[in-house]
Amino acid sequence: MPTERKQFVQTVRSQFLGDRMRQLREDRGLTLKYIAAYLGVEFSTLARYERAEWPFRRDHVVALLDVYGVFDDAQRAALVDMAQQAWRINEWQPTDDRNDASVSTGGMPVDDWWLQDRAAELCIYANTLLPEVVQSRDYAEATLGRTGLQPMVVDRLVRQRIERQQALEDKKPATRLEILIEESVLHRPVGGRVVLEQQMQHLVRLVEQRPHVKVRVLPARVGWHPGIAGAFTVCEMQRPYPPIALVHHLGGRLIVEAAAAKRYVTAFQQLREIALDQMSSFDLITNAAGTTNKQEVSA
C-alpha cells in the first residue's frame, strides 16, 4: 500500500528550494521526465517537489546537484541544508551594519525581493516612512543616507529599489499593492521639504495612474490599533501558497509563517476597517503634495 503523506506546510524554505532546483534544471535544458527517470520517481512526484507541495528529499537534492553541475561547496551546503530543514517555519535574520544587508546565520538565503516577486499582492502597513515599493529616488536616498552607510552602498541600494519597483510593475499581471499609512507619514520631512513634496507628488501619480496601487490613510485621531507595535508587510502569495509576513526592525528582519503569519493577516484586515476611504485618503495625499512647499520643514 502507498505510504500516506501527512499535510505539508509549504514553508518559505521549501518554496525557495523547489524554485531553485527548477531553475537549475531548466538552465541545463533538462526535462521533468528525464530527471524523474534519473531519480527513479514518478513525473508527478518531481513536479510536486519543485512546487513545494512535497518536501525535497536530501539524497535527491545531493544527486541532482551532481547532475546539474553545482560543485560550489557553499551553494551545495545551503541547498542541502534547506532540504534537511524544509519543515522549519519562521526566521530571524540580523542586519550587517556595514551594508544594510541580511547576513548569513546558517538560515535561509532568501531576501525580501524573492518573496515580493512571487507574491500576488503586498499588503503593507507603514507607520513611520512610506514603504520602499512606492519611494521616489530622492526619498529613498534620504532614508538610506541617514543610516551611516557608505555613499557607494547607498547608491547601489537606491538603484536596486527603483529596479525592483519597475520589476513589480512589469509583471503580468502587475503585483497588487494595498498600502495603509499613518497620517503622520504624509508630513514627516524626510530629506527636507522639497524631497517630501516630490515624494507626495510621486505617490499621487502612482495612485492616479496605477489601478493596482491602493493607498489609504489611518487618520491621526485614531488611538490604539492592531498596528501600534510597528510596520509590517503581508505577502499574499500565489495560490496555493500560504501568506507570509515580513517585519523589519533595528536589528534585522523576521520572516513569519504559518499560524503566526495569520495574526498579521488579521491585523491588516482590522487596520483596513479603520482607515479612511480611498477618496478621503487621496485628498490628504494631494493636500500634502500641494502644501509642503508652504511649510517650514527641515531634514
Secondary structure, DSSP 8 states (H G I E B T S, - for coil): -----------HHHHHHHHHHHHHHHHTT--HHHHHHHHT--HHHHHHHHTTSS---HHHHHHHHHHTT---HHHHHHHHHHHHTTT---EEEEEETTTTEE--SSS----HHHHHHHEEEEEEEESSS--GGG--HHHHHHHHHTTT--HHHHHHHHHHHHHHHHHHHHSSS--EEEEEEEGGGGG--TT-HHHHHHHHHHHHHHHHH-TTEEEEEE-TT--S-TTTT--EEEEEESTTS--EEEEEETTEEEEE-HHHHHHHHHHHHHHHHHS--HHHHHHHHHHHHHHGGGS----
